Amino acid sequence: MEKYVEFITQDIRSGVMIIFICLVLICSVCLLDLWTGIDAARANKEKICSRPLRKTGTKIVDYFRLLLFFIMIDILGLCFPWYNLPYGAIIGTLGVMIVEGLSIIENLRKKKSHAAEVADMAVRIMECATPDEAQKIIKTIKEGVKR
């Protein structure tokens, strides 16, 4: 009997450890998304406020709720002898990581697109035939920054 109890507790311990790792991964990916979003906002000279942090906190809680749903599926899976890992939690975490990864890619594109615009404007200024044309472009740029 001791052998069976040890086997069950070892199985539960490894499942809880995997679920904990999934929770840490979800937090890490959300914070990484926040970091890239703030970097993109700085690159685009946008105002940075506390709203993204609140949004990130809400997002993490929502993802934890989703993971709880997958954990409930895992609990049902314990009825089957071949279901020895929390597959639902792993799949749910993978889905969250894909969604947040796409968001990180969007933030990086947003950050790089601004740099490309600056270089394009510099080329346009240099190609001006007269100083008046250059002043016109610079004025347009300044008006765009003030908005």
Disulfide bonds with the S-S distance in Angstrom:
none
